[in-house]
Amino acid sequence: MTSADSEARKALNRLQRALEKSRRELRSLSAAVGREGSSEHPAEAYAHAETHVEALLVFTREEGARLQERVLRGGGLEPERLRPFRHR
């Protein structure tokens, strides 16, 4: 793995963690604002914002897979021949 690949992977992981935290904070904020009992709670706006965060998370997962494939190919491995990793 080259230094550039390593830096890209680290940056992508930091971005993904920040997005996951953003999603949690957005949900917390929505719940806190909704608890006020106000009928003016913009539920649609919060849902719309969360949709955007989710789209960015999908992007980071896809980019992570692309980077992993690039590293594997650079190391002489065919990604198609590897079994997918399963979380337990």
LONU-493191 format. One line per 10 residues: their letters; for each residue x, z, y of C-alpha. Coordinates in steps of 0.2 Angstrom, whole numbers, padded with zeros to 4 digits, always signed. Each point is the difference from the previous one (the first is absolute). Layout:
N
a	X,Z,Y  ... .
This chain:
88
mtsadseark	+0000,+0000,+0000  +0007,-0005,+0017  +0001,+0012,+0015  -0014,-0011,+0008  -0011,+0002,-0015  +0003,+0018,+0000  -0004,+0002,+0018  -0016,-0011,-0002  -0006,+0011,-0014  +0003,+0016,+0010 .
alnrlqrale	-0009,-0007,+0015  -0014,-0005,-0010  -0002,+0017,-0009  +0001,+0008,+0017  -0014,-0011,+0007  -0011,+0003,-0016  +0002,+0019,+0002  -0004,-0002,+0019  -0016,-0010,-0004  -0006,+0012,-0014 .
ksrrelrsls	+0002,+0014,+0013  -0009,-0010,+0013  -0014,-0002,-0012  -0001,+0018,-0004  +0001,+0005,+0019  -0014,-0013,+0004  -0011,+0007,-0013  +0003,+0018,+0007  -0003,-0005,+0018  -0016,-0009,-0006 .
aavgregsse	-0006,+0016,-0009  +0005,+0011,+0015  -0009,-0011,+0013  -0015,-0001,-0012  -0002,+0018,-0002  -0003,+0002,+0019  -0018,-0005,-0005  +0000,-0014,+0013  -0010,-0015,-0003  +0013,-0010,+0009 .
hpaeayahae	+0012,+0001,-0014  +0006,-0018,-0002  +0000,-0001,-0019  +0001,-0019,+0000  +0016,+0001,+0011  +0008,+0012,-0011  -0004,-0010,-0016  +0006,-0016,+0009  +0017,+0009,+0004  +0001,+0006,-0018 .
thveallvft	-0002,-0018,-0006  +0014,-0005,+0010  +0011,+0014,-0006  -0005,-0005,-0018  +0005,-0018,+0003  +0017,+0005,+0006  +0002,+0011,-0016  -0004,-0015,-0010  +0013,-0010,+0009  +0013,+0013,-0003 .
reegarlqer	-0004,+0000,-0019  +0001,-0019,-0001  +0016,+0000,+0010  +0007,+0013,-0011  -0004,-0011,-0016  +0008,-0015,+0009  +0016,+0010,+0004  +0001,+0007,-0017  -0001,-0017,-0008  +0013,-0007,+0012 .
vlrggglepe	+0012,+0015,-0005  -0003,-0003,-0019  +0003,-0019,+0002  +0016,+0004,+0010  +0005,+0010,-0015  -0003,-0013,-0012  -0016,+0007,-0007  -0017,-0009,-0002  -0013,+0011,+0007  -0013,-0009,-0011 .
rlrpfrhr	+0009,+0007,-0016  -0001,+0018,+0005  -0014,+0012,-0004  -0010,+0006,+0015  +0004,+0018,+0004  -0015,+0012,-0003  -0002,+0017,+0009  -0005,+0014,-0011 .
